[in-house]
C-alpha cells in the first residue's frame, strides 16, 4: 500500500516566517545597540539638530538599522505572498488533473 503525499506542507512556510521574524527582531536590536555604543564611545561625533556628523561608526550602524526597518515594512507582503502561493498550489492540485487530455 503506497502512502499518498500530503497536498501542501505548511511547516516550511511557518518555520521560514518565524525564522525571518526572529532574525529581523534580533538584528534590529543589535544594530541599534551598536549604533548607540559607537556614538557614546566616539569623541569626534557632533550632534546638531539630531543629525550626527563625523561619526562613521554611527552612520554605518544607523544605515543598517534603517535597512532592517525597511525590510520589516515588507514583511507583511512576504507573508501574504507565501500564503497566496500555498492557496494557489492547493487549487492547482485540486483541479490540475481534470482536463481529460492525454499528454
C-alpha positions in Angstrom: 0.0 0.0 0.0 1.5 3.3 -1.1 1.2 6.3 1.1 -0.2 9.4 -0.5 1.8 12.6 -0.4 0.3 15.5 1.6 -1.2 18.2 -0.6 0.7 21.1 0.9 3.2 21.1 3.7 2.8 24.4 5.7 5.6 23.5 8.0 8.3 25.1 5.7 6.4 28.3 5.3 5.7 28.6 9.0 9.3 27.9 10.0 10.6 30.4 7.4 8.3 33.2 8.6 9.3 32.6 12.3 13.0 32.5 11.4 12.8 35.7 9.4 10.9 37.4 12.2 13.4 36.4 14.8 16.4 37.4 12.6 14.9 40.9 11.9 14.0 41.5 15.5 17.3 40.4 16.9 19.3 42.1 14.1 17.5 45.4 14.6 18.1 45.3 18.4 21.8 44.6 18.0 22.2 47.2 15.4 20.5 49.9 17.5 22.7 49.0 20.5 25.9 49.1 18.3 24.8 52.4 16.9 24.3 54.0 20.3 27.5 52.5 21.6 29.5 53.8 18.7 28.1 57.3 19.3 28.9 57.2 23.0 32.4 55.9 22.5 33.5 58.4 19.8 34.8 61.8 20.8 34.6 63.1 17.2 30.8 62.8 16.9 29.0 66.1 16.7 25.2 66.4 17.2 23.4 69.2 15.5 19.6 69.2 15.5 19.5 65.4 15.8 22.0 64.9 12.9 25.2 63.1 13.9 28.2 64.2 11.7 31.7 63.0 11.8 30.8 59.6 13.3 31.3 56.9 10.7 30.6 54.0 13.1 27.2 55.6 14.0 26.4 56.3 10.3 27.1 52.7 9.2 25.1 51.1 12.0 22.3 53.6 11.5 22.1 52.8 7.8 22.0 49.1 8.5 19.3 49.6 11.2 17.3 51.7 8.7 17.6 48.9 6.1 16.3 46.3 8.5 13.4 48.6 9.4 12.6 48.9 5.7 12.6 45.1 5.4 10.2 44.9 8.4 7.8 47.1 6.4 7.8 44.4 3.6 7.4 41.5 6.0 3.6 41.6 5.8 3.7 41.4 2.0 6.1 38.5 2.2 3.7 36.6 4.4 0.8 37.4 2.1 2.7 36.1 -0.9 3.6 32.9 0.9 0.0 32.3 1.9 -1.1 33.0 -1.7 1.4 30.5 -3.0 0.0 27.9 -0.7 -3.6 28.6 -1.8 -2.6 28.5 -5.5 -0.8 25.2 -5.0 -3.9 23.8 -3.4 -6.1 25.0 -6.3 -3.7 23.5 -8.9 -3.5 20.2 -7.0 -7.3 20.0 -6.8 -8.1 21.0 -10.4 -4.9 20.2 -12.2 -5.7 16.7 -13.5 -9.2 17.3 -14.8 -8.5 18.4 -18.3 -9.1 15.0 -19.8 -6.2 15.4 -22.3 -3.6 12.7 -22.6 -0.1 14.1 -22.9 
